[in-house]
Amino acid sequence: MSPRPRRTLIAALVIASVAVPVSGAARPSAVPAPAPAALAPLRTAIPAALAERYAAGRDGILAAERTAAGHGDRKRAAALRAMADPARHFLSFDGRDGGRAAEVFGDLSRAERIAVLVPGSDTSLDRYGRLRAGAAALQRELGGRSAVVAWLGYRTPGTVSPEVLTPGRADDAAPALRRFMAELAAAKPTARTSLLCHSYGSVVCGRAAHGLEVADIVLYGSPGTGADTTAGLRSRATVWAGRGAGDWVADVPHARLQLPFTTVGLGPDPLSPEFGARIFAAGDGGHSDYLKPGSASLENIARIVSGRTPHDAGEGSRA
């Protein structure tokens, strides 16, 4: 690594370390929740099996809602009551430690195209609205015979924290993502499935990529994957990358520094020719705008999930 990227990366780590007490204080305090009931693997996506799984998810949400209400957290309790609406469909739910959930948008039993969204930093039950809105917008863009799963399956790092500069949280999350994708593949073996990875979620996808049965891995707003090239992901999937013109993540130092007890930095820019991803046009939006209705990035991501070539697609160069 050249001296300049090394200095930039060390400076970023120092800034993040100093900011931890402030960012940590700003994060929602932990709200107690019961452990979820153990669920058997979903082996089929027929309506009866899905209805049973969704009912179990609803029971878990209601149990968490009662605990939150007893704890005096009315805001969390109200949010959980909304999640327990019978019109919403959760394959899994765990209210502990910021929350874990996998919510389905669309009819999974009839889906021929499935997109699994892996979110980035600062996503939790208390900040779930943006992930949900993006998943719903993508499903509407895809239309019938499609399903989108919002997978909040790990403890995300804070945007301003040392953890966001290292692959540690992603290493912890990758086994859970692999298990979920394997279960989904078993239940829907003929569906065309894509993994959509936003921000730090790209690192989670990078750590989990090996052996996943997916057609595409789509990186958007990505600071890196922890791999040097697409080959380093050890996946047969087509790897795509896009970044909006207004996304601040372009200014993240793309480097990696090996320290005695950890690795700092997430590797090369996924849009760089050296990384080798296919590039799609992501429009002029910012870091949180990729799945906004009417955006160029939403249209192109939907085209990728549908197995079509996105507009202005390229390989190893910026769109």
Summary of the structure (lengths in Angstrom):
residues: 319
radius of gyration: 19.1
end to end distance: 26.5
largest distance: 59.5
contacts: 1080
relative contact order: 0.12
helix: 40%
strand: 16%
